[in-house]
């Protein structure tokens, strides 16, 4: 199993856009993204560096493995 890399919120958003997510809105420093099939909503903090726990929760919410997510980066 690959360790989660240190990524920014912008890098995470770009990776999620590759698998069908689109930005719906932004309030403060949180970007809300939605994918239609299967319907999934995820909130990504727009920080310079995401905490590993936060990034792991995002990866879990979008139903990817860590290796799949790293490949998207």
Helices and strands as residue ranges (DSSP letters): H 9-17, E 22-27, E 30-35, E 40-45, H 52-61, H 66-72
